[in-house]
Amino acid sequence: MDWMDPISVLFLFALTLAFVWKRSDFWKSSGKNFPPGPRPLPLIGNLHLMDLERPYKTMMKLSKQYGPVFSIQMGVQKMVVLSGYKTVKEALVNQADAFMDRPRIPVFEQGIGIVFSNGENWKVMRRFAIATLRDYGMGKKTIEDRIVEECRCLIQKFESFEGKPFEMTTIMNAAVANIIVSILLGKRYEYEDPTFIRLLNLFNETIRLVGSPSVVLYNMFPALGFLSGGRKTVLKNKDEVFAFIQATFIEYLKELDVNDQRSFIDAFLIQQQEKNKNQSNGFFHNENLKGVVANLFGAGMETTSTTLRWGLLLMMKYPEIQKKVQEEITKVIGSAQPRIELRAKLPYTDAVVHEVQRFANILPTNLPHATTADVTLGDYFIPKGTHIIPLLYSVLYDESEWEKPLKFYPEHFLDSEGTFVKRDAFLPFSAGRRMCAGETLAKMELFLFFVTLLQRFTFQPVPGMSKEDLDLTPAVGFTTPPMPFNLCALARS
């Protein structure tokens, strides 16, 4: 459903008239010193102001008008937007406990898994997930070896195109997904495996649709769900993914051995059995298993793969930067296998990887938060249960933190002597209690995949296209991947 579809607009207008008569308090303020914002219209709130395909752009404009803490109303849902590094840090880090919940989002399954659960369920599942990911090698040499092996498979795939143009979304998704799959399922898939491709496509489509105007409108007006084709597809995709996970763990149960745990799923099933013996199986139930595995699969694939695709697009757009990266890699590593311990000796390359993450800004509105209690932020009072948007776009593009926020500029992460420097406002993984649980794994993947690819290939636009023709406009979705593009991977001698 396109929100400008005339039938939909008429339907909303009719509902508006009915709604206004029933809510005499609609125009009242939210109480004492609530953050300022544009005046909402009945029922639709500030919907008329929003770019529904890229809402973060509207929010950035509004922050310049109303300040770093302001409110918007999407439908009847009041939200508070936090803009700029200092404000986001104050909320998510300095007042972490007060801002750590998730709001209810109608299209998402609430109460299971990690990403959209709260309270004890979230604490128990997140603690278990992080501990188990570490047990299976996250941040250690065992997972580094798996990434290195996957890099070899990816190189072979790129080489098979023999310098001819190809589109790499599914290939890159498959390579990155194989790392988290090796932990979750204890195996890897060939890139052409139809089951694997189906799973990757389900996650891709869902992530794209969740940020579409159709689903955004459904989240504001759940009663209009029957009009939202996007919502139906998201739910159908979720059911198919959950069915796959269920079929997998039923198979794994048949050969489950406490003394020979093969995967994350095995670890969960063993916890489940132990809790059953003690009659305390409050959280280790099948729905949580499906939710956690789906969360980790989606998060472990999408963001890293999208960042790497941005990285290769930017190397084609800025060939002089690509050349400088390759010269550093040749000088420091030569043809040896890239390893994570070499990162400190590759400051320019490391700076480029960080700048790709900053510039690509792939989760611009962050995942939504909610307040766990009444809280004061700056001069404003925010009630318990308020929907919070910590605008990561405003952090990674903060004019007071970055010299050239709108430009791709690796020197953001280098001092005058070319040494790599950390930046406080570099928060692509968010911050506080809800920061990305897989940050360590993602950083290792980004570095090793990027360095290996630049060591072996030079990336160029397809014949007949110049670097000026390459489009850096992000696609529409919950994350912001680059628009689909073809590239040529030319083997380096």
N, C-alpha and C positions, 0 to 999 in steps of 0.2 A: 504494500500500500504506500504510494507516494503521498506525503501529507498534504500536498497541494491538489490532490485529486478532488474535483468539485463535489462529488457525492459525500466524500469524507468531511469536507469543510462544512457542507450543509448539515450533515449529521451532528458535527461538533457544535455548530451554531444553535441547532434545536436543543441540544442538551444544555448548552450555556443558558438559554432563556429559562429552562426549567430549573436549573441549578441556582441561578441568581435569586429567584423567588424564595428558595428554600434556605439560603444562607445569608441572613441579614448581617452576620458578623464577618462577611467575606473581606470587607475593606479594612477591618480593624488591623492594627499592627500586631506583631507577634509578642508584644510585651516589652519589658524594660530593656531598652538599649540594644535591641536586636540589630545585627549588622545592616547597613543601608543597602539599597539596591533599586533597580528600576521598578516602577509601579506595575503590579500585575493586573492583567485583565481578568474578568470572571472566567473561571474554569480553565482557560488555556494558560493562565499565568503570564510568563514572559516568552511563551513559545513563539510569538510573532517576531521577536527580536533575534532568535537563535538561528545560526547556521546549523541545521540538524545534521548535515554531513560532516562538518568540522566544528563542533560546538566549542572546542578549546580556543578557536580564533575569536569567537564572540566574547568568551570569558576574558581573554587578554584585553580586549578593547574596554570591556566594562570595568576591569580592574584599574585602568587608567582614569576612569571617571569616578569610581566609588572608593578606590583605595584597595589595600592588600587583603582586607577581610570584608567581603560583601555578600549579599544574598541574592538569589534568583528564585523564581518559582516556575517549576516545570509541571504544567497541569495544576493540580492542587498541592503538589509536593514542594514544600519550602526546602531550599538547599543553601548551604553556606560554602562559598568558594574561597580557598586560601591561595594567595598569589605571592610569588617571590620567595627566594631561598629563606630569608630570615623568618618569615611568617610560617612557612611549611615546617621548618625545623622547630620553631617554638611549639607548634602543635604536636607533630609526630614524634619528636625526640624529647623535648623538655617537659611536655605534658602527655607523655606517651600513653599512660593508662586511660586517660580521659578521652582519647581519640582512637582507641584500638578496635572498636566494634565494626561490623559491617551492617549497613542498612538492609532492609528487605527489598530485594529486586525481583519483581514478579516472574521474570523469565528464567531466573536461576533457581536451582534446587536449594532450598534453605535447610540449614541444620545438619547437613552431612558433609563429609570431606573436610577440607582445610580452608579453601579460598573464601567461601561464603557462609561459614559457620561461625558461631560465637560461643562464649562461655567455656564450660568445661570440655565440651566436645572439641572445640577448636584447640584448646591447650593440649589435650591428650593426643589428638591426631597429629598436630604439628610437632610435638615433642617426639612422638614415635617416628614420624617421617624423617626428621632431621637425624635422629640417632641411627635409624636403619640405613639411610643414604650414606652416612659416614661408614657404617659397618661394611657396606658394599663398595667403598672406595672413594666416595666424594672427597676431593681435596687431597687424595693420596696417589701414589705411583700406580696403583692397580687401575684406577680410572684413567690416568694419563696414558697408560699403555693401550687401553681400549680406544681412546680418542686417536692416538697415533695410528693404530690399525685401521680405524675408520677413515682417517685422512688418506691412507694408501688406496682404499677402495674408491674414495671420491676422486682421487687423481686419475685412477684407471678409467673411471667413467668420463671425466673431462677429456682425457686423451682420446677416447673412442670417437669423439666428434672431429678429430683431426683438423682443428682450427676453423671448422665450419660453424655458422651461427646456431645457437640453441637457446632454449628457455630453461632456466635451472630451478624454478620454484620447487617442483616435486623432488628433484634430485637433492637439493640442499635440505629440504624438510626431512627427507629420508635419512640422510647422513647424520644430521643432528639428532633426530628422533631415535636413531639406533643406540645412542649413548644412554639415554634415559630408559629405553626399552631393555637394554642389557642388564640394567639394575632391576627394573620392575618385573620382567619376565625371564631373565636369565638367558637371553638369546639375542641374536640379531637377525634382521630380515634382509634379503636381497632387495635392491632398489626396484626391481620389476615385480616383486611379489604382489599379486592382486589384492590379498587381504590387507597387506601393509599400505598399499596405495589407497585403498578404500578408507582405512582409518585416518590416514593423513588428510584426505579430501574432506572427510566428515569434520575434523577439527578445524581445517582451514575455512570451510564454508560457515561453520558456526561462529567462529571469531569474527569473520567479516559481517555476518548478519546481525550479531549482537550490537554492533555499532551503527546499523542501518537506521534510517528514519522510521521504517516500519516497526522495528522492535523498540526503538526509543519511545515511540508513541504508545505502543502496547504497555510499556512499563509505567507510563503516566496514566493511561486509561485502560486498566485490565478488563473492564467490561466490554471493551471494543475488540477483545481478542479474536473474535470470529472474523474480523476484517484484516487481521495481520497474517499474511502468508509467511512472513519471516519467522514469526513466533512458532507457527506450526512446523516449519522445517527445523528450527532449533530443537524443539521437543522430540521430533522424529529422529534427528541425528543423535541426541542424547540417549534415547532408548536403544538405538543400534549399537552405540559404543558400550553402554552398560551391559547389553546382551553379550557382546564379545568378551568383556571382562568376566562376566559370570561364567560363561562357557569355559574360559581359560582357567579360572580358579577351581571349578569343579573337576577339570582334568588334573590340575596340580594336586588336589586333595588325594587322588588315587595313589600317588607315589610320595606323599608327604613323609619326610623323615626328619625328626627333631635334630638328629646328629649330622644331617647333610642338607642344610638350607641352601637352596639354589637361587633364590630371588627375593625381592621385596614382598611379593605375594605370599611366598612360603613363610616369611617372617611374620606376616600379619595373621595367616591361618594358624600358626603355632601359638601366637598370643591369644587368638580366639579360643583355641582348645584349652589353653591353661586357664583362661578366665572362666570358661564353662565349668571346669572342674571345681573352681572356687565359687560358683554361682555369682560371679561379679562381672558378667559380660555386658557392662553398660554401654561401651563404646565400640568394642571390636566385633561389630555385626556386619553382615554382608553388604548392607547399603553404604556403610562407611567405607568398606573396602573398595566398592565400585567408585564412590565419590573421590577418595584419595588417589586411586590409580589414575582416574580420568584427569584430576587436577594436575598431577605430576607429569603425565604424558603431554597434556596441552601446554602447560607452562614450560616444560623442558624442551619442547620442540619450537614453538611459535616465535618466542622473542629472540632466541639466539639465531635461528635460521633467518628471520627477517633482518636482523642486524647485519649478518654476513652478506645478504643480498644488497643491502644499502652500501656495505663496504666495497663490493666489487663495482657497483654502479658509480660510486664516488671516485674510485681509482680510474675508471674510464673517463669520467668528467674532468679529472685533474691528473693527466698523465705525468706531469712533472712531480707530483707527490708520489705516485706509483713508482716512478723511476728511483726516487730517493729512498723509498722503503726497500726496493730490490737491491740497491747498492749497499745499504746497511746490512741486509740479510747476507749478501754475498761476502762482504768483508768479515762479518762475525761468525757466520755458520758455514758458508760455502755450500757444499752439497750434502752436508751432514744432516741427520734427522733433527728437526726443531724439537726442543724440549722446554718445559716451562721454566727451568732454572736459568735459561738464557735470556729471560725477559729483561732482567736488569742491564744486560749488555746491549739491548736493542731499544734505547730510549726513544728514538724517533718513531720506530714502528709501534711501540707501546702507546706513544702519544696519538698516533693515527687511529689505532683501535679505539682508544678512549674518545677521540673526537668524533668517530663514526657513531658511537653510542649517544653522545651528546647531541650531535646534529640531527641524527635520524629520529630521536625523540619518539620512540615507537609506542609509548603508552602515555600520550599527552595529558589525559585527564586523570591518570593513575587509576587504581581500583578505588571505588568509593569507600569512605569510612563513615562511622557514626559515633556520636558522643555517648559515653557510658554513664555520664552524670552531667548535671548542670556545670557549666564551665565558663570562666572569663578568659577571653583571648584579646590582648590589647585593651582597648576601651569598650569591648563589646561583650554582652552576655549571650551565651549560646545554650539553649535548654538541652537536657538529656534526650537522646534519641534523634538528634538533628542529623540529617544527611549531609555529609561533608565531602567536598571535592578538593583534595590537595593537588593543585594544578601543576603537574610536573613540567609541562611545557613552559610555565613561567619561571621555573627553577633553572632548567637547562638553557633557557634563553634570557635569563635575568641580566638586564643591561648594567646593573651595578656589580655583577660578579664576573662577567665575561667581557673581554676587550672587544671582540667582534662577534656578538651572539648570532647574528643572522648569516654569518659566513662559515664555510668549512675551513677551519683554521687550526691545524694540529699544534701550532705554537701556544695555544691555550694551556697545554700540558708540558711546556718546556721552559726552562729558565734561560737567561741570556747566554749560558755556556752550553746549552743543548742537553742539560740533565733533565730527566723526567721529574715533574712535580705533581703531587696530588692536589686536587682542588676540592674545597669543602662543598661547593655547590654541585658537584658531580653526583647526582642521586638517581641514576636511571633505574636502580633496583628499589626505589622508594627508601623509606627510613622508618625507624621505630619498631614497634612490636610486630607490624605486618610487613616488614621488608621481605623481599624475595628469599624464600628458604633455599633456593638453589643458586644463590649468587656465586659461591665459590666454584661450583661446577660450570656455570655459564662463563665466568671469566677465563677459566682454563680452556674451554671449548673455543671461545672467540679468538684467543691468542693463537692456539695451535692450528686451528683451521685456516685462519687468515694468513699466518706466516708460511704455512706449508703451501697454500695456493699461490701466494706471491713469489715464493721461492721457485716454483715449477712453471708458472705461466705468466705471460703478459696479457692483460685483458684489454680488448679493444671493441669499439662499436662495430656493428655489422657493416659490410661494404656499402658505400654510398651514404653513410650517416656520419656526421662529424660530432665531436664532443659537444658542440653548441646545441645540437639537436636533442641531446639527452635530457629527459624531463625529470626534474627533482620534485615534482608535485606528489605528495603522498596519496595513496589510494584511500578510499573510505572504508572504515571498519573500526572495531573496538581497539585494535592496534593500527598503526599507520605504516604498512609496508610500502615499498616503492611500487609504482605502476608496473605491470608486467613488461619485461624488456628482454630482448635477445642480446647475446654477447658472443664474442669470439675469444676462446682461450688458446693463445699461441704458445707452444712449448718453448721454454727458454733453453738455450744451448748451455 
